[in-house]
Amino acid sequence: MTETPEWAGRARVVMLGKPGCHLCEEAWSVIERVTDELGADRGQEQLDGVGEADREEYWDKVPVTFVDGRRHDFWRVSEDRLRAALGG
């Protein structure tokens, strides 16, 4: 996928996940901690709520993290990398 999904730009940090995903829960915990500390907006999207092309692209990569509308990470969220991407 070459274009940024429109839903990825709704907040400074957006996590794409799916229900029951333990990696998503771990990633969201890191995202909450970092965005709270840095005062950044965050949001979540569920894989079953996005278009077919995005489901195909990201199905085996969740959780997928976007920062400022660009794909940042997948499978795991590095607190240090996220902090650096947010300028913290």
Phi, psi and omega per residue, in radians:
M1 nan 2.200 -3.094
T2 -1.732 -0.454 -3.125
E3 -1.614 2.624 3.073
T4 -1.367 2.248 3.092
P5 -1.074 2.445 -3.096
E6 -1.045 -0.559 -3.124
W7 -1.233 -0.363 -3.093
A8 -1.258 -0.302 -3.117
G9 -1.728 0.191 -3.094
R10 -1.277 -0.387 3.118
A11 -2.535 2.915 -3.136
R12 -1.066 -0.736 3.085
V13 -2.156 2.200 3.105
V14 -2.204 2.323 3.073
M15 -1.948 2.245 3.040
L16 -1.718 2.152 -3.097
G17 -2.479 -2.983 3.058
K18 -2.489 2.645 -3.110
P19 -1.022 2.476 3.081
G20 1.357 0.168 -3.098
C21 -1.566 1.955 -3.107
H22 -1.187 -0.558 3.078
L23 -1.156 -0.592 3.103
C24 -1.138 -0.732 3.120
E25 -1.091 -0.755 3.118
E26 -1.126 -0.774 -3.138
A27 -1.099 -0.760 -3.123
W28 -1.099 -0.624 3.094
S29 -1.063 -0.767 3.105
V30 -1.140 -0.792 -3.140
I31 -1.047 -0.783 3.112
E32 -1.042 -0.838 -3.104
R33 -1.045 -0.863 -3.075
V34 -1.201 -0.791 -3.112
T35 -1.185 -0.607 3.064
D36 -1.095 -0.803 -3.118
E37 -1.127 -0.638 -3.071
L38 -1.705 -0.074 3.131
G39 1.228 0.545 -3.126
A40 -1.681 2.604 3.067
D41 -1.279 2.620 3.090
R42 -2.500 2.749 3.097
G43 -2.739 2.880 3.125
Q44 -2.210 2.568 2.990
E45 -2.244 2.512 3.087
Q46 -1.716 2.438 -3.102
L47 -0.974 -0.614 -3.120
D48 -1.330 -0.072 3.132
G49 -1.847 0.112 -3.133
V50 -1.926 2.999 -3.111
G51 -1.163 2.852 -3.096
E52 -1.021 -0.745 -3.124
A53 -1.085 -0.722 3.117
D54 -1.200 -0.671 3.073
R55 -1.045 -0.779 3.135
E56 -1.127 -0.739 -3.104
E57 -1.137 -0.725 -2.947
Y58 -1.898 -0.031 -3.037
W59 -0.882 -0.822 -3.071
D60 -1.680 0.270 -3.120
K61 -2.056 -0.066 -3.065
V62 -1.158 2.549 -0.012
P63 -1.336 2.506 3.091
V64 -1.956 2.279 -3.112
T65 -1.914 2.352 3.082
F66 -2.063 2.400 3.056
V67 -2.136 2.164 -3.110
D68 0.917 0.687 3.067
G69 1.448 -0.057 3.136
R70 -1.910 2.480 3.106
R71 -1.079 2.266 -3.068
H72 -1.900 -0.848 -3.046
D73 -2.668 2.843 2.975
F74 -2.533 2.786 -3.074
W75 1.239 -0.872 3.141
R76 -2.424 2.747 3.090
V77 -2.021 2.094 3.068
S78 -1.470 2.121 -3.141
E79 -1.027 -0.749 -3.137
D80 -1.130 -0.767 3.124
R81 -1.128 -0.718 3.141
L82 -1.144 -0.783 3.104
R83 -0.990 -0.809 -3.141
A84 -1.102 -0.719 -3.138
A85 -1.130 -0.499 -3.137
L86 -1.616 0.056 3.104
G87 1.373 0.368 -3.105
G88 -1.780 nan nan
